[in-house]
């Protein structure tokens, strides 16, 4: 008698959702101009085209909490 094990079930049970300001921005709204898909697409495609990626963190001036993250064009940095 063979036992069939679902390999995906094991991996999903071990994953935990990250918390924190960066995880929140990546999941919901990295900045006012982009949705998470656009931000991730940009930050992943830039090193493929230019061999580098830079991300600018913007902080709240009063609370000093992370407010937004913006991908920068490496050619302009």
C-alpha positions as CSV (number, residue, x, y, z in Angstrom):
1,X,0.0,0.0,0.0
2,X,1.5,3.4,-1.1
3,X,1.0,6.5,0.9
4,X,0.4,9.6,-1.1
5,X,1.7,12.8,0.4
6,X,0.7,16.2,-0.9
7,X,4.0,18.2,-1.1
8,X,2.2,21.6,-1.3
9,X,0.2,21.0,1.9
10,X,3.4,20.7,3.9
11,X,4.9,24.0,2.6
12,X,1.7,26.0,3.1
13,X,1.5,24.9,6.7
14,X,5.0,26.2,7.5
15,X,4.6,29.7,6.0
16,X,3.9,32.6,8.3
17,X,2.8,36.1,7.2
18,X,5.4,38.8,7.9
19,X,4.5,41.8,9.9
20,X,6.1,45.3,10.0
21,X,6.1,48.5,8.0
22,X,7.9,47.1,5.0
23,X,5.7,44.0,4.8
24,X,2.6,46.2,5.0
25,X,3.8,48.5,2.2
26,X,4.7,45.6,0.0
27,X,1.4,44.0,0.5
28,X,-1.0,46.9,0.3
29,X,0.4,50.2,-1.1
30,X,4.2,50.8,-1.5
31,X,3.6,54.5,-2.4
32,X,0.8,56.7,-3.7
33,X,1.7,56.1,-7.3
34,X,2.0,52.3,-7.5
35,X,0.2,49.2,-6.5
36,X,2.3,46.3,-5.1
37,X,2.5,44.5,-8.4
38,X,3.9,47.5,-10.2
39,X,6.5,48.1,-7.4
40,X,7.7,44.5,-7.4
41,X,7.7,44.4,-11.2
42,X,9.8,47.5,-11.4
43,X,12.3,46.5,-8.6
44,X,12.8,43.0,-10.2
45,X,13.1,44.2,-13.8
46,X,15.5,47.0,-13.1
47,X,18.5,44.8,-12.2
48,X,17.8,42.7,-15.2
49,X,18.2,45.7,-17.4
50,X,20.7,47.8,-15.5
51,X,22.4,45.4,-13.1
52,X,21.2,47.3,-10.1
53,X,18.2,48.5,-8.1
54,X,17.8,51.3,-5.6
55,X,14.8,51.9,-3.4
56,X,14.2,55.2,-1.7
57,X,12.4,55.0,1.7
58,X,10.2,58.0,2.7
59,X,9.7,58.6,6.4
60,X,7.0,60.7,8.1
61,X,8.7,63.9,9.3
62,X,6.8,63.9,12.7
63,X,6.7,60.2,13.7
64,X,9.8,59.0,11.7
65,X,7.8,55.9,10.6
66,X,8.2,54.5,7.2
67,X,5.6,56.0,5.0
68,X,6.4,54.9,1.4
69,X,9.0,53.2,-0.7
70,X,9.9,54.2,-4.3
71,X,12.0,52.4,-6.8
72,X,14.7,54.6,-8.4
73,X,16.1,54.4,-11.8
74,X,19.7,53.2,-11.4
75,X,20.9,55.3,-14.4
76,X,19.7,58.5,-12.6
77,X,21.3,57.7,-9.2
